[in-house]
Amino acid sequence: MFNAQFLFCANRFLYILAEAFHLIYSLFRLMSAGATKIYAILTHGIFSGPAISRISNAAFEAVVVTNTIPQEGKMNVCSKVQVIDISMILAEAIRRTHNGESVSYLFSHVPL
């Protein structure tokens, strides 16, 4: 059972860390609590089964994912799906790991 606390959220940003399964449930709870714009930000957009049609029909402003999985097909079907390119930071993390350098440095110095 999904057990999350929903605080008063009118005119505020609210961040929820949840599995994708709970996104639609969270959306309805946030809307009933007064949220007017809801963005979902996910690491990996797997979007299996009816996920894209559910996102298309839901009141999300956008569903933002990284490019760890190709999303071109999903973006053509659903305009709410947006992709953030993380290739530069991933390449830098790999380079730093290979050279024995600090990866935590990237938390405050993100390469663009």
Protein Blocks (a to p, Z undefined) as FASTA:
>chain_A
ZZdddddfehiacdddddfklmmmmmmmmmmnopabdcdddfbdnkgajllmmmmmpccf
bdcddfkbccklmmmmmmkbccddfklmmmmmmmmmmnopafklmmmmccZZ
